[in-house]
Amino acid sequence: MEERFISSMIQCYFIALGVIMGGSLIGSIGAFATGEPPLTLMGRIAKSLRIWAIVAAIGGTFDAISNFEKGIFEGSTLDMLKQILLIVTAMGGVQTSLMVIEWLTQEEIE
């Protein structure tokens, strides 16, 4: 694998982690301002941001779909494999941030 792809994987991981952590933290501040329980709402927000964090990390869905199309119809399996690895890396960032939020709030996120 080339060095540029490895750096792209690292960026995907931390972008997904940042979307979940930042979104849930800022959302919990909004919950506090409106009188709702911020820690409980932090877990709910993190759960609802999961798919959006993955989409934001891989740079949008159309690039992923076009890479899958290249892999299937043009026989470029390396592009398809790279896209799958980016998605899995973004999922790892999401799972890491969910674990940190569970640790902070001491609540289970389903």
N, C-alpha and C positions, 0 to 999 in steps of 0.2 A: 504494500500500500504506500502511496506517496505521502509525503510530509504534509501537503496541503489538505489532504483528506483527513488526516489525524487531527490537525488543528480544527477542522470543521466539525469533527465529532466532539471535541472538547467544548467548542462553542455551543453546539446543540445541547449538550448536557447542562451547561451553566445557564443558558437562556431559558430552558424549561424550568430549571430550579428557581431562577429569578422571577419568572412569571408567577409561579405558584406562591413563593414566599412574599414577594412584593404585593401581589394582588390580595392575598389573604390578610396581610398586615394592614394595608391601607383600608381594605374593606372593614376590618375590625375597628379601625378608628372611626369610620362612619357609623358603625353599629353603636359604638360608645356614645357618639354625639346624638344619636336618636333614642338612646335609653334602652337598647337591646343588649343582651349579654355578649360582650365582644369575643370571648374565648370560644364559646359555642358557635357563634357565627363564623369565626375564623376557620373552623373545621368544615363547615358547610360550604363556604366560599372556595376553600382549597379543593374540595371534592368536585365542585361544579366547574372549576377552571382546568381540570386535568386535560381534556381534549384540546382546549385552546392553547395550552402551553406547548403541547406537542406540535400543533399546527404552526405556532409562532416560531418554534425552534427550528423546524425544517424549512422555513421560509415560504410557507403557503402550500396549498394542496395541489395547485396546478403543476408545479415542478415535479412533485412526487408522482402524479399521474402520468406525466409525459415520460418520466424515467422508467416507469413500469411498462408503458407502451413500447418504448425502445427495447426494453428487455424481452418482451414477449414477441413483438412483430418483427423486429430487426435483428434479433438474436444477440443483443448486447447484454449478456447476463451480468457483466461486471457493473454496469450502471444500476441495474436492478438490485444487485447485492449491496452496493454502496448505499442506496436509498433505504434499504431494509435496515442496514447497520445504523444509519442516522436516526431512523425512527426508534429503534431499540435503545439507542443512546439517550434520546430525548425522554423515552419512557423511564429510563434509569434516573434521570434528573427529577422527573415528576415523583417517582417513588421515594427518592431521597428527601425531597422537600416535604412530602406527606409524613414521612417518619419523623422529621424534625418538628413539624407542627403538632403531631401526636405527642411528642415528648414535651413540647412547650405547654400544650393545653391539658395534658393528662387525660385526654378523651380519645375514644376509639373513633376513627374515621372509616365508615363503611365503604 
